[in-house]
Amino acid sequence: MHDKYDVVIVGAGPAGLTAAAWMSISGIKTLLVDKDSSPPKSGHADGIECRTFEVLETFGLVDVAWKESNKTVEIAYWNDQGGSMCRVFTRPNMISGGEYHSSYAESTLAQGRVQQLFLDFIESHQNVTVLRPYEPHSLTFITRGGSPVDDYPIQLEIARCGGKSSNKDEGHEPMQGPLNIIQARLVFLVASFKADVTHVGQRLCRQYSFRDRVFLAGDAVHTHTPKAGKGMNTSMQDAFNIGWKISSVVLGSATPAILETYQQERLPVGQALLDFDKRIYRMVSLKPDDQDCEAMKQTIQEENSSASGLGVVYRPNLLVQETQIHDLDSDRALRAGSRLPDMMVLNHSDGRPWRMHEILNKAGRWNLLIFGGNVSKKCQMGRVHKIAESLSRSSSLVGKINRASRGCGFSSIELTLIHCASRDIVELDDLPRIFTPSQGPMGIDYTKIFVDTASHTGVGGMVYRDLAIPKTGCIMLIRPDQHVAFRGGLESVSEMDHFLAKFWLCN
């Protein structure tokens, strides 16, 4: 075997499969190598956080996973009292409202089942080759004068191995057979780490990538005790972060500089994971009389927020920018770098409730959410028409991007209007035509205009309030991983264009 691939992924665990799912939907020629003959049938991880369900939803896998999972809606904490086990307290295993709002709850589902869902998804796309049981022998980065020798500068030697199932403890047989040479543009490594049961293994790699060509995730960058139950979730969220960026670069819609943001964004998450793991390990290792119930309750709350991935906020970088707008300075305002909460809004045309992530859920797409404010007021309606005109101009970078992409994922930006006026006062025809695009020869797309108001059953109406969105409105540019890339006022289109121009390649 001597073949070329755009991307080679080493390790078909949860992280490797999440990255492979991104490659699948982007059509990128990918090789997925794993040392096991088959995915695990039992054991390994089984806890799935709300944020990880959102990852599964991006690839259309959440319905089956959610249906089959066991929901852990509360946690009971037990302790020894006088020689008998007694329940000390019971707490909800979730945080609702505001920036942490999610449509899912922490649940359990066997890791092997999660991996099989991904494998079935990958197989249906046919551009990812899965090779088992193979493992790498060497990796060489070929340069000339310090620069990559060609478009495929990575040479990976792999060999067939014994391939025993990862359910067995005896490990793997040595490599056997000839070495196969693979040439790749990018390599994604997910190394396994077998912890000693008598030792708490906590490690954090400070370098998540090498020359923006080789990327590490999962156990390759952070290992910890199983107490926190975060390993599979954080690993999948690592891969979710870098996967769409790799796809964008390989497809030519973004500059390779965006790959540097992977370490900038995920290294602090890895450090926070280890810090959290140390706290929870110390807590459960104390003698019963020394354990602090209040501290345990606070730890559970942290586990449901920032430690779960819901409350992760990426700092400003090439893919995250905040503008200084006075109306957006509230402490409750959703900052750039935050995950967009999965709250409820109503479709303006038919009143059907939609989840925010349901609006976003086109894998690989960027979304520009225009919070138009109270458009029943003439001045505010005028501001919405003005931003629509700005986005429609030939000089608008967003317009150029969408015209060049022809609707292709990873290289297009969906436009959605969310206002807070009454549907009884504002008619669809009052709003800019850019939000009611043609669909087919005689149809109109009615899924681009929404209103933040309560439904007939009392659902919704909290987005502007909980996210401190001013009645004068704002814009939020949402990345393919549902994090806010840019936030500004309705007059901030030129600033957003400048932000996009730093990394977007509009051919």
C-alpha positions as CSV (number, residue, x, y, z in Angstrom):
1,M,0.0,0.0,0.0
2,H,1.3,3.4,-1.0
3,D,-1.5,5.9,-1.2
4,K,-2.2,9.6,-0.6
5,Y,-4.9,10.9,1.8
6,D,-5.9,14.5,2.7
7,V,-6.3,13.5,6.3
8,V,-5.2,10.4,8.3
9,I,-6.8,9.8,11.7
10,V,-5.0,7.4,14.0
11,G,-7.4,5.9,16.6
12,A,-11.1,5.0,16.0
13,G,-12.2,5.9,19.5
14,P,-14.8,8.6,20.3
15,A,-12.4,11.5,19.4
16,G,-11.1,9.9,16.2
17,L,-14.6,9.1,15.1
18,T,-15.9,12.6,15.8
19,A,-13.1,14.0,13.6
20,A,-13.9,11.4,10.9
21,A,-17.6,12.5,11.0
22,W,-16.5,16.0,10.0
23,M,-14.4,14.6,7.2
24,S,-17.3,12.5,6.1
25,I,-19.7,15.4,5.6
26,S,-17.0,17.5,3.9
27,G,-16.2,14.8,1.3
28,I,-12.5,14.8,2.2
29,K,-10.4,11.7,1.4
30,T,-9.6,10.3,4.8
31,L,-7.9,7.2,6.2
32,L,-9.0,6.0,9.7
33,V,-6.5,3.6,11.3
34,D,-7.2,1.6,14.5
35,K,-5.3,-1.2,16.2
36,D,-8.4,-3.0,17.4
37,S,-10.2,-5.5,15.2
38,S,-13.6,-4.1,16.2
39,P,-15.1,-1.4,18.5
40,P,-15.7,-2.3,22.1
41,K,-18.9,-4.2,22.9
42,S,-18.8,-3.3,26.6
43,G,-16.9,-1.4,29.2
44,H,-14.9,1.8,28.8
45,A,-16.8,5.1,29.1
46,D,-20.6,5.5,29.3
47,G,-21.4,9.0,30.5
48,I,-22.7,11.5,27.9
49,E,-22.9,15.1,28.8
50,C,-25.5,17.5,27.3
51,R,-22.9,19.2,25.2
52,T,-21.8,15.8,23.7
53,F,-25.4,15.1,22.7
54,E,-25.3,18.4,20.9
55,V,-22.2,17.1,19.1
56,L,-24.1,14.0,18.1
57,E,-27.0,16.2,16.9
58,T,-24.7,18.0,14.5
59,F,-24.2,14.7,12.6
60,G,-27.9,13.6,12.9
61,L,-27.1,10.9,15.4
62,V,-28.8,12.2,18.5
63,D,-32.3,10.7,18.0
64,V,-31.1,7.2,18.4
65,A,-28.5,8.0,21.1
66,W,-31.0,10.0,23.1
67,K,-33.7,7.3,22.8
68,E,-31.4,4.5,23.9
69,S,-29.6,6.3,26.7
70,N,-30.5,6.2,30.4
71,K,-31.1,9.8,31.7
72,T,-29.4,10.7,35.0
73,V,-31.6,13.5,36.0
74,E,-30.5,13.6,39.6
75,I,-27.6,12.6,41.8
76,A,-27.9,11.0,45.2
77,Y,-24.9,11.3,47.5
78,W,-24.5,8.6,50.1
79,N,-22.1,8.3,53.0
80,D,-21.3,6.1,55.9
81,Q,-23.0,7.1,59.2
82,G,-22.5,4.8,62.2
83,G,-21.7,1.8,60.0
84,S,-24.7,2.1,57.7
85,M,-24.9,3.8,54.3
86,C,-27.3,6.7,54.4
87,R,-28.4,9.2,51.7
88,V,-27.0,12.6,52.6
89,F,-28.6,14.6,49.8
90,T,-30.2,14.5,46.4
91,R,-29.6,17.2,43.7
92,P,-30.8,17.8,40.2
93,N,-28.1,16.7,37.7
94,M,-28.5,19.7,35.5
95,I,-28.5,23.5,35.3
96,S,-31.3,25.1,33.3
97,G,-31.7,28.6,31.9
98,G,-29.4,31.3,30.6
99,E,-26.1,30.4,29.0
100,Y,-26.3,26.8,30.2
101,H,-29.6,26.0,28.6
102,S,-29.6,22.7,26.7
103,S,-32.4,20.4,25.4
104,Y,-30.6,17.4,26.7
105,A,-29.7,15.9,30.1
106,E,-26.6,14.0,31.2
107,S,-27.2,10.3,30.4
108,T,-25.4,7.0,30.1
109,L,-24.9,5.0,26.9
110,A,-22.1,2.4,26.3
111,Q,-19.1,3.8,24.5
112,G,-19.3,0.9,22.0
113,R,-22.8,1.9,21.0
114,V,-21.7,5.6,20.5
115,Q,-18.8,4.4,18.3
116,Q,-21.0,2.1,16.2
117,L,-23.4,5.1,15.5
118,F,-20.4,7.0,14.2
119,L,-19.1,4.1,12.2
120,D,-22.5,3.6,10.5
121,F,-22.6,7.3,9.7
122,I,-19.0,7.3,8.3
123,E,-19.7,4.2,6.2
124,S,-22.8,5.9,4.6
125,H,-20.6,8.7,3.2
126,Q,-17.9,6.4,1.6
127,N,-15.0,8.9,1.5
128,V,-13.5,7.7,4.8
129,T,-11.6,4.4,4.6
130,V,-11.4,2.4,7.9
131,L,-8.4,0.2,8.3
132,R,-8.2,-2.4,11.0
133,P,-6.2,-3.8,12.8
134,Y,-3.3,-1.5,12.0
135,E,-1.1,0.9,14.0
136,P,1.6,3.4,13.2
137,H,5.2,2.5,13.1
138,S,6.7,5.9,12.3
139,L,5.7,9.4,11.3
140,T,8.0,11.6,9.3
141,F,7.5,15.3,8.4
142,I,9.3,15.9,5.1
143,T,10.6,19.4,4.5
144,R,13.0,21.2,2.2
145,G,14.6,24.4,3.5
146,G,12.2,24.3,6.5
147,S,9.1,24.2,4.4
148,P,6.8,21.2,3.4
149,V,8.3,19.5,0.4
150,D,4.8,19.3,-1.3
151,D,1.1,19.2,-0.5
152,Y,1.5,15.8,1.2
153,P,4.5,16.3,3.5
154,I,3.7,13.7,6.1
155,Q,4.8,10.1,5.6
156,L,3.2,7.6,7.9
157,E,4.3,4.0,8.1
158,I,1.7,1.6,9.4
159,A,1.7,-2.1,9.9
160,R,-0.9,-4.8,10.6
161,C,-1.0,-5.9,14.2
162,G,-2.6,-8.7,16.2
163,G,-5.8,-6.6,16.6
164,K,-7.3,-8.2,19.7
165,S,-10.5,-6.5,20.9
166,S,-10.0,-3.6,23.2
167,N,-12.4,-5.5,25.7
168,K,-9.5,-7.8,26.6
169,D,-6.8,-6.9,29.0
170,E,-3.9,-8.8,27.5
171,G,-3.2,-6.1,25.0
172,H,-2.2,-6.4,21.4
173,E,0.1,-8.7,19.6
174,P,3.2,-7.2,18.0
175,M,3.1,-5.7,14.6
176,Q,3.3,-8.2,11.8
177,G,3.6,-8.0,8.0
178,P,5.2,-5.4,5.8
179,L,5.1,-1.7,6.5
180,N,2.7,0.3,4.4
181,I,3.5,3.9,3.5
182,I,0.8,6.5,3.6
183,Q,1.3,10.1,2.5
184,A,-1.0,12.7,4.1
185,R,-1.6,16.5,4.2
186,L,-2.8,16.4,7.8
187,V,-2.7,13.8,10.6
188,F,-5.0,13.5,13.7
189,L,-3.6,11.4,16.5
190,V,-5.6,9.9,19.3
191,A,-3.3,7.8,21.5
192,S,-4.6,5.4,24.1
193,F,-3.2,5.4,27.6
194,K,-3.7,2.4,29.9
195,A,-3.8,3.7,33.5
196,D,-2.3,1.7,36.4
197,V,-5.1,1.0,38.8
198,T,-2.9,1.8,41.8
199,H,-1.9,5.2,40.5
200,V,-3.8,8.3,39.6
201,G,-2.6,9.2,36.1
202,Q,-3.0,13.0,35.4
203,R,-1.2,14.3,32.4
204,L,-1.6,17.3,30.2
205,C,0.3,17.9,26.9
206,R,1.1,21.6,26.4
207,Q,1.4,21.2,22.6
208,Y,-1.8,20.1,20.9
209,S,-0.3,20.4,17.4
210,F,2.9,20.3,15.3
211,R,3.4,22.7,12.5
212,D,-0.4,22.9,12.0
213,R,-0.1,19.5,10.3
214,V,-0.3,17.0,13.2
215,F,-3.0,17.3,15.8
216,L,-3.5,15.6,19.1
217,A,-6.7,14.9,21.0
218,G,-8.2,12.7,23.7
219,D,-5.8,10.7,25.8
220,A,-3.0,11.9,23.6
221,V,-3.3,15.3,25.4
222,H,-5.0,14.8,28.7
223,T,-5.4,11.7,31.0
224,H,-7.0,11.7,34.4
225,T,-8.8,9.6,36.9
226,P,-12.2,8.1,35.9
227,K,-13.9,9.9,38.9
228,A,-15.0,12.9,36.9
229,G,-16.4,10.9,34.0
230,K,-15.2,13.5,31.5
231,G,-12.7,11.7,29.4
232,M,-14.9,10.6,26.4
233,N,-16.8,13.9,26.5
234,T,-13.8,16.2,26.5
235,S,-12.1,14.1,23.8
236,M,-15.1,14.3,21.5
237,Q,-15.4,18.0,22.1
238,D,-11.7,18.4,21.3
239,A,-12.3,16.7,18.0
240,F,-15.5,18.6,17.4
241,N,-13.5,21.8,17.7
242,I,-10.6,20.9,15.3
243,G,-12.6,18.8,12.9
244,W,-14.5,21.6,11.2
245,K,-11.4,23.8,11.1
246,I,-9.4,21.0,9.3
247,S,-12.3,20.6,6.8
248,S,-12.4,24.3,6.1
249,V,-8.6,24.5,5.4
250,V,-8.5,21.3,3.2
251,L,-11.5,22.5,1.2
252,G,-9.9,25.9,0.7
253,S,-12.4,28.1,2.4
254,A,-10.2,29.2,5.3
255,T,-6.5,30.0,5.8
256,P,-4.4,27.5,7.7
257,A,-3.9,30.1,10.4
258,I,-7.2,29.1,11.9
259,L,-5.7,25.7,12.9
260,E,-3.6,27.6,15.6
261,T,-6.8,28.3,17.5
262,Y,-7.3,24.6,18.3
263,Q,-4.6,24.8,21.0
264,Q,-5.6,28.3,22.1
265,E,-9.1,27.2,22.7
266,R,-8.8,23.6,24.0
267,L,-5.6,23.7,26.1
268,P,-7.4,25.8,28.8
269,V,-10.3,23.3,28.7
270,G,-7.8,20.5,29.2
271,Q,-6.2,22.3,32.2
272,A,-9.6,23.0,33.7
273,L,-10.5,19.3,33.3
274,L,-7.4,18.2,35.3
275,D,-8.0,20.8,38.0
276,F,-11.6,19.7,38.3
277,D,-10.5,16.0,38.4
278,K,-8.0,16.7,41.2
279,R,-10.7,18.4,43.3
280,I,-13.3,15.7,42.9
281,Y,-10.7,12.9,43.5
282,R,-9.6,14.5,46.7
283,M,-13.2,14.9,47.8
284,V,-14.2,11.3,47.3
285,S,-11.0,10.0,48.8
286,L,-11.6,11.7,52.2
287,K,-12.8,9.7,55.1
288,P,-16.6,9.9,55.6
289,D,-16.3,12.2,58.7
290,D,-14.1,14.7,56.8
291,Q,-16.2,15.0,53.6
292,D,-17.9,18.4,53.0
293,C,-21.4,18.0,51.6
294,E,-21.6,21.7,50.6
295,A,-18.4,21.4,48.7
296,M,-19.7,18.3,47.0
297,K,-22.9,20.2,46.0
298,Q,-20.8,23.0,44.5
299,T,-18.7,20.4,42.6
300,I,-21.8,18.8,41.1
301,Q,-22.9,22.3,40.0
302,E,-19.6,22.9,38.3
303,E,-19.8,19.4,36.7
304,N,-23.1,20.4,35.1
305,S,-21.8,23.8,33.8
306,S,-18.3,24.6,32.8
307,A,-16.9,21.1,33.3
308,S,-19.6,19.6,31.0
309,G,-18.7,21.9,28.1
310,L,-21.9,24.0,28.2
311,G,-20.1,26.9,29.9
312,V,-16.9,26.9,28.0
313,V,-16.0,30.4,26.7
314,Y,-13.1,30.7,24.2
315,R,-10.9,33.7,24.6
316,P,-10.5,36.3,21.7
317,N,-8.4,34.8,18.9
318,L,-8.5,34.7,15.1
319,L,-12.0,33.1,15.2
320,V,-13.4,35.0,18.2
321,Q,-14.0,38.8,18.3
322,E,-16.1,41.1,20.4
323,T,-17.0,44.6,19.5
324,Q,-17.3,47.4,22.1
325,I,-21.0,48.3,21.9
326,H,-22.5,50.0,25.0
327,D,-25.8,48.2,24.7
328,L,-24.1,44.8,24.8
329,D,-22.1,45.4,28.0
330,S,-24.5,43.7,30.4
331,D,-23.0,41.1,32.7
332,R,-25.6,38.7,31.4
333,A,-24.9,39.3,27.8
334,L,-23.7,36.3,25.8
335,R,-20.0,37.0,25.0
336,A,-18.2,36.1,21.8
337,G,-16.5,32.7,22.4
338,S,-19.5,31.3,24.3
339,R,-21.6,28.4,23.1
340,L,-25.0,29.6,21.9
341,P,-27.6,28.3,24.4
342,D,-30.3,26.0,22.9
343,M,-33.3,28.1,23.7
344,M,-36.7,28.2,22.1
345,V,-38.1,30.7,19.6
346,L,-41.2,30.6,17.4
347,N,-41.4,30.5,13.6
348,H,-42.8,33.9,12.5
349,S,-45.0,32.3,9.8
350,D,-46.7,29.4,11.5
351,G,-45.9,29.8,15.2
352,R,-44.2,26.5,15.6
353,P,-41.5,26.4,18.3
354,W,-38.0,25.9,17.1
355,R,-34.9,25.2,19.2
356,M,-32.0,27.6,18.5
357,H,-29.7,24.6,17.6
358,E,-32.4,23.3,15.3
359,I,-32.0,26.5,13.4
360,L,-28.3,26.1,13.3
361,N,-28.2,22.4,12.7
362,K,-26.7,22.2,9.2
363,A,-23.4,20.5,9.7
364,G,-20.5,22.7,8.6
365,R,-22.5,25.9,8.1
366,W,-21.8,29.3,9.7
367,N,-24.9,31.2,10.8
368,L,-25.4,34.9,11.1
369,L,-28.2,35.5,13.6
370,I,-29.7,39.0,13.3
371,F,-31.5,39.9,16.5
372,G,-33.7,42.7,15.0
373,G,-35.3,43.9,18.3
374,N,-38.8,45.2,18.4
375,V,-39.4,45.7,14.7
376,S,-43.0,46.9,15.3
377,K,-41.3,50.3,16.0
378,K,-40.6,52.2,12.8
379,C,-37.1,53.2,13.7
380,Q,-36.1,49.6,14.5
381,M,-37.7,48.2,11.4
382,G,-35.6,50.8,9.5
383,R,-32.4,49.5,11.1
384,V,-33.3,45.9,10.1
385,H,-33.9,47.0,6.5
386,K,-30.6,48.9,6.6
387,I,-28.5,45.8,7.7
388,A,-30.3,43.7,5.1
389,E,-29.3,46.3,2.4
390,S,-25.7,46.2,3.7
391,L,-25.6,42.4,3.5
392,S,-27.1,42.4,0.0
393,R,-24.5,44.8,-1.5
394,S,-21.9,43.5,-3.9
395,S,-19.2,44.8,-1.6
396,S,-20.5,42.8,1.4
397,L,-18.1,40.0,2.2
398,V,-20.9,37.8,3.5
399,G,-22.7,38.3,0.1
400,K,-19.5,37.4,-1.7
401,I,-19.0,34.3,0.4
402,N,-22.5,33.0,-0.2
403,R,-22.4,33.7,-4.0
404,A,-19.0,31.9,-4.3
405,S,-20.1,28.9,-2.1
406,R,-23.4,28.2,-4.0
407,G,-24.8,26.9,-0.7
408,C,-21.9,24.5,0.0
409,G,-21.3,23.8,3.7
410,F,-18.0,25.0,5.4
411,S,-18.0,27.9,2.9
412,S,-21.4,29.6,3.3
413,I,-23.2,31.7,5.9
414,E,-26.9,31.2,6.6
415,L,-28.9,34.4,7.5
416,T,-31.6,34.3,10.1
417,L,-33.7,37.1,11.7
418,I,-35.0,36.8,15.2
419,H,-37.1,39.7,16.4
420,C,-39.1,40.4,19.5
421,A,-42.2,42.1,18.2
422,S,-45.7,40.7,18.1
423,R,-46.5,38.4,15.2
424,D,-50.0,40.0,15.1
425,I,-48.5,43.4,14.3
426,V,-45.7,42.6,12.0
427,E,-46.4,40.9,8.7
428,L,-43.9,38.8,6.8
429,D,-44.1,41.2,3.8
430,D,-43.0,44.0,6.1
431,L,-39.6,42.4,6.6
432,P,-36.6,42.4,4.2
433,R,-36.8,39.9,1.3
434,I,-33.3,38.6,2.1
435,F,-35.0,36.7,4.9
436,T,-37.6,35.0,2.7
437,P,-35.4,33.6,-0.1
438,S,-36.9,31.7,-3.0
439,Q,-37.0,27.9,-2.6
440,G,-37.7,26.1,-5.8
441,P,-39.6,27.5,-8.8
442,M,-42.6,28.7,-6.8
443,G,-41.7,28.4,-3.2
444,I,-40.5,30.6,-0.3
445,D,-38.2,29.5,2.5
446,Y,-40.2,30.3,5.7
447,T,-37.5,29.1,8.1
448,K,-35.4,32.3,8.2
449,I,-37.6,34.5,10.4
450,F,-38.3,33.8,14.0
451,V,-39.8,35.7,17.0
452,D,-38.8,35.6,20.6
453,T,-42.2,35.2,22.2
454,A,-44.0,32.5,24.2
455,S,-46.0,29.9,22.3
456,H,-49.6,29.0,22.9
457,T,-48.4,26.4,25.4
458,G,-46.1,28.9,27.2
459,V,-42.8,27.7,25.6
460,G,-40.2,30.3,24.7
461,G,-40.0,34.1,25.0
462,M,-36.8,34.1,27.1
463,V,-34.0,34.6,24.6
464,Y,-33.7,38.4,24.7
465,R,-34.2,38.5,28.4
466,D,-31.8,35.7,29.4
467,L,-29.1,36.7,27.0
468,A,-29.5,40.4,27.7
469,I,-30.0,41.3,24.1
470,P,-31.0,44.9,23.8
471,K,-34.2,46.0,22.2
472,T,-32.1,47.8,19.7
473,G,-30.8,44.4,18.6
474,C,-27.4,42.9,17.8
475,I,-25.8,40.4,15.4
476,M,-24.1,37.1,16.3
477,L,-22.0,35.1,13.9
478,I,-22.1,31.5,14.9
479,R,-19.4,29.0,14.0
480,P,-20.0,25.4,12.9
481,D,-19.4,24.3,16.5
482,Q,-22.2,26.5,17.8
483,H,-19.8,29.0,19.5
484,V,-20.2,32.7,18.9
485,A,-17.4,34.0,16.6
486,F,-18.4,37.6,16.4
487,R,-20.9,39.8,18.3
488,G,-21.8,43.4,17.5
489,G,-24.6,45.9,16.9
490,L,-26.8,46.0,13.9
491,E,-24.4,48.6,12.4
492,S,-21.4,46.4,12.8
493,V,-21.4,44.7,9.4
494,S,-18.2,46.4,8.3
495,E,-16.4,45.2,11.5
496,M,-17.7,41.7,10.9
497,D,-16.5,41.8,7.3
498,H,-13.0,42.9,8.5
499,F,-13.1,40.0,11.0
500,L,-14.0,37.4,8.4
501,A,-11.4,38.8,5.9
502,K,-8.6,37.8,8.3
503,F,-9.2,34.0,7.7
504,W,-11.9,33.4,5.1
505,L,-10.8,32.6,1.6
506,C,-13.5,33.7,-0.8
507,N,-12.6,32.3,-4.3
